[in-house]
Amino acid sequence: MLIEYLRKMAIPYSITLIGLLIAICIYPSLPTHVPIQWNRMIVEEIATKFSIVGSPLLSMLLIALAHPVFELFTDRFLSTCMALPTILSTGIAGFMLTFELYSAAFCFGLFIPIFYIFVAEFLILLAVCIAYIATIVHRFGRY
């Protein structure tokens, strides 16, 4: 049971572990406080640099809590779309990794509008979900 769960969740947890490794590598060179919230490229909130390491840990916790809810929803409403919870969990891991990398990049002077990155990630996740459900509908004639 545990092996099956880990096999199913390999991609989201791998993304999260990559984020954790990046955070550990850049942690010594970060300033004492890092930005965590912006408004039009102006920092509104800061936190200690541990938040960069805390982001992947929070991602793991969020995935562990959300994945069973996604599975329950899928079992109830989309019974043939069994990979959908893993796709959504991978999306959460991707969003959290983007948040971590953006905060770290901001500390090193790289300014990219994060809104566009999140919109692109959301559209990619939405396209993957739609393509997956369309494949299931085409294969089985229903979702």
N, C-alpha and C positions, 0 to 999 in steps of 0.2 A: 504494500500500500504506500509506504513512504517512498520507495524507489520509483513507483509510478508517478507519484506527485512531483518528485524532484526531476524526473525525466520531462514531465509536462511543463514544469516551470523553469527549465534550464535557461531559456532565453531571457525572461525578465530578471531572474536572479543573476545571470551573467552580466547583463547591463548594469545592474546595481553594484556588483562586485568590481566592475571596471571603474565605476564612479568612486567607489571606496578606495581603490588603489590610486587613482588620480588624486583624490583628496589627501591621502597619506603622503604622496610624493610632493605635493605643492604646499602642504601645511607649514613647513618651516619658513618658507619664503613669503607667506601671506602677512599683511599688516595685522595688528592686534584686533581691529574691528573690520568687518566686511559688510558691504551693502546687501540687504535682503529684500528691499522694496524700493521701487522707483516710480517716478511720475514724470513722464516726458524727459527721460534721461537725467533727472535730478534725483539724487538719493534722498529718500524720505525716512527710511529705517535702517539701522545698522545693528549688527550682532557680533558677538565674539567670533573669532575665526574657527572655533569648534563647530559652528553651524555648517561649515563646508563639509566636515566629517559627519556631522549629524544628518545631513541631507540623504546620503545613501542608506543610513541606518533607518531613518524615517521611511524611506522608500520601501525597504524590506518589510517593515511593519505594516505599512499601508497595503502592500501587495498581499501579504499574508492574511490581512483582515478582509480585503475587498474580493479576493479570488473566490472564496466560498460563496459570497453573495452573488457574484457573477455566475457561478455554477448553478446556484439555486434558481436564479432567473432563467438561465438557459434550459435547465431541466424542465421548468414549468411552462415556458412559452416558446422556446426554440429547440425542441428536443433533438433535432438532427445536427445542430450547429455546435458540436462539442468542443471545437477549438476556439470558439469565440471568447470564453473567459481568459484563455492564455493570450489571445491577441489584445484584449483590453488591459490585462496586467502588464503586457509589454509596453503598451502606450503609457501607462502610469510610470513605469521605469524610465521611459524615454523623456517624459516631461520633467521628472525629478532630476535626471542627469543634465538636462538642458539648464535647469535652474542653478544647479551646482556649478556647471561650467561658465555660465553667464556671470555669476557672482565672482568667481575667480578671475575671469577675464577682465571684469570691470576694475578689479584691484590692480591689474597690470596695465591699465590704460587702454584697453580695447573696448570701444563703445559701439555696440550693434543694437539697433532697436529690437528688443526681445519680443515685442508684440508680433512682429512678422515671423519670427522663428516659431512661436507657439501656434500661430495660425497655420503655418505650413505643416507643422507636426500634426495638428488636429485634422487637417484636410487629408494628409497621408493616412492617418489612422482610420478616418471615416471611409476613405477609398478602399483600404484593405478590408474593413468589415463588410462593406457593400459587395466587394468582389467575392469575398468568402461566402456570404449568404447567397449571392447570385449563383455561385458554383453549386452550392447545396441544392438550391431550388431547381437548377438545371438537371442535376444528377438524380434527385429523388422526386422531383415534381412538386415539392412543398418544402416549407421550412419547419 
